[in-house]
Amino acid sequence: MTLDQRPSDPAGSGDTGFQSRVKVIRAAVIGTVVEYYDFGIYGYMATFVAMLFFVSDDPTASLLGTFAAFAVAFFMRVPGGIVFGHIGDKYGRRKALSWTILLMVLATALIGILPNYFTLGVWATVLLVLCRCMQGFAAGGELGGANAFVAESAPARWRATQTSLVNSGTYFGSLFAALVALAATSLFTEQQMLDWAWRIPFLLSLPIGVIGLYIRNHLEDTPQFKELSEQGETEKMPIKTLLVTNWRSVLKIIGLGAVITGGYYIVSVYAATYLQTTAGHSSQVAFTSTAVAMVVGAATLPLSGFLADTIGRRKVILIGSVGAILLGFPMFMMMSAGPAWAAIVGQSVLFVCVSIVNGASFVTYAEMLGASTRYSGIALGNNVTNTLLGGTAPFIATWLIGATGNPLAPAGYFVLTAVITLVAVLFTAETRGTELRVD
């Protein structure tokens, strides 16, 4: 019997069936919700952050400064992924995931108590950027570890379905952030938001973070990692082993993740700003549209995972990436020139395309890598893509509109990310039905 076939008890409860797997998925999802709420709320508060920390006579310059700080955090994701990947592959997935959520919550809460530019001058901006760097460092270790944790605990037949549920945590976290932003802008006037209410969404990180940390600390590690640890087969330097023996898989992960990172941030964080600044919608319409799109996207994820378990990972990724290429420009036309309902439909359709790819991608990553470097490999590949295409997406999209004067310019960026994913999947072998490697 192989490691992949052995019954698992990841919660240490003596239950090797459904209940234990539910606990594993719950712990992974709640932590991911916390991480992506914390990371996303900055983007949804971008217009207020711009006025309070990036003071300029030119509103576009202020917004570009805000999105530049958004992008800076993504450059910290790669070192964060390397560090937490090392901890996860050498000392345990659970330990690494507990530290990521703790660091993220602290960084987000700190943003909520920072003095603004009018109180502290440029040092307020510096402190904000440092907090964003802490957030990026923590986020670098989250999604890859959570997916490795669930993939190693899931039955082979439903591995894609269960890992797709982990990725729903990224949507629900961002959705929660969008709903909080909608509630705040609806309950408070713009002046109240600028005076003090903008802090509330950041400070909400504390209570939800405590819940997530508690749940994760009450799990045991995955069967595969415990097997490696007990046999003394964990790597001394997982990242070195990964780059020497499996660098091709890392390159494939970077390409496959293009549309689920760059495309995701275009149709989520950036779209909320786009609908206000370019399409002329109110903040309520923008946040409502984003919330609806995320609900639709989250509902698509388990369907995508189920299809990946049924017809194969490659076919599902091909469907999603081709759909994104064909629908990118038409949906942005609806978002930029149509009424509120058209904006909601356009944004939701693009979210579905991203979700179709997302639901089948992370299980593919896990199945391409061995247990001894799986956390590091997923984290490194995913974070490189996030840095190159995700974190820069809002900045580039804003710059493209300013440089070209074309409101559809961001659609070109979205389609480009889908093309990269399409090319990558053509060079990726089908992994459905394979056992998780130990080496």
GITA-V450521 format. One line per field, one symbol per residue. burial: + if it has 16 or more other ideal C-beta (glycine too) atoms within 10 Angstrom, else -. A space follows every 50 residues. Layout:
burial: ???
//
This chain:
burial: --++---++++--------++-++++++++++++++++++++++++++++ +++++------+++++++++++++++++-+++++++++++-+++++++++ ++++++++++++-+-++------++-++-+++++++++++++++++++++ ++++-+--++++++++++++++++++++++++-++--+----++--+++- ++-++--++--++-++--++++++++++-----++--++-++---+--++ -++++++++++++++++++++++++++++-+-+-++++++++++-+++-+ +++++++++--++++++++++++++-++--++-+++---+-+++++++++ ++++++++++++++++++++++++++++++++++++++++++++++++-+ +-----+++++-++++++++++-++--+--++---+++-
//
